[in-house]
C-alpha cells in the first residue's frame, strides 16, 4: 500500500513538472515556426537551419514528459522497449545537432562575411540539415547492436543502454557539442567587440573633445546586451543540462542519488535546454514580424477611429499607370510597389539571430 501511494505521488510529481513545460515548448515553437513560414523576407539558408532547429525542438518538447518515466521497469517486448527508449534519445540528439548547425552557420557568416556565399554551409544547406537528422539517428540506433538484452527480464534503462554507450554519448558527443557552441559564441562576441572598438575610434576622431554620441552609446548598449544574453543562456540553460548529465551518470554508477532528486534534475536539465531556441528567436525581430503585423491589423479593425484617413489619390481617366515619381506612391505604404522588397543578406540575418 505504501509503495503504491509513493508511486502515485511520484507520477503526479512527474506530471506537474513535465506537462506545463512541454506545453510551453510546443506552443512557443509552433508560434515561431508560423511566423517564419509566413514571412517571405527571411527565407534564407540560416533561417532554414533555424526552422529545422525549431522542428527538432518541437519534437523534443513532445518527448520531454516521457523521459522521467523511463526510470521504471516495464513488461514490454523487444521492439516496443527499444522504440520507447531510443526515440527520446534520438530527438534530443537531433535537437543538439540542429543547434550546432545553426551556431556554425552564424559563426561562418560573421567570421567570414565576404566568403559566406561560397562556403559549403550556404551552398549545401539541405545536406547539412539532412546530416543534422541522420547522424543522430545512426548514433541513437547503436544500442540495438550494442546491448545486453535478455528476454526473461523486464524492459529497463540499464537493459537498453550499456554503460560504455552512455559515457561515450555524454563525454564524447554531448558535452563537446556544448563546448563547441560556447567557443563559437565567444568568437562572435570577440569579433563584435573588435568592430565596436574600431567604430568608437572613428567617432572619437570626428568628435574630439565632445561627449560620447548617441550612436556610440547605442552600440555599447547593444554589445552589453549580447554579452548578457549569451551568459544568461549558458548559465540558465546549459549549466543545468551539464549537471543533469553528470548526476545521471553518477546515479547509474554508484546509485547514490534518490529517484526524486534524479527526476527533478532530469526535468529541469532537459527542459532548460529545450528553451534555447525560444530565447534565440526572441532576439530576432523578423521571426515575430508576422505576428506583429497580424496584431496591428486586428487592432486596426477593432479600433477604426484611431486609424487616420489616408488621402485618396486622383486616378486619371486614361488607363495609364501611375508614374513612379507620384508623391502619393512614395508616401502611402498601402499602394502596391513595382518591385518586391529585397531579402536581407545572410550576414544581416545572422546578426539578427
ABEGO torsion letter per residue (X at the ends): XAAAAAAAAAAAAAAAAAAAAAAAAAAAAAAAAAAAAABAAABBAAAAAAAAAAAAAAAAAAAAAAAAAAABBBBBBAAAAAAAAAAAAAAAAAAAAAAAAAAAAAAAAAABAAAAAABAAAABAAAAAAAAAAAAAAAAAAAAABBBBBAABBBBAAAABBAAAAAAAAAAAAAAAAAAAAAAAAAAAAAAAAAAAAAAAAAAAABBGBBBBAAAAAAAAAAAAAAAAAAAAAAAAAAAAAAAAAAAAAAAAAGABBAAAAAAAAAAAAAAAAAAAAAAAAABAAAAAAAAAAAAAAAAAABAAABBBBBBBBBBABABBBBAABAAAAABAABBBABBBBBBBAAAAAAAX
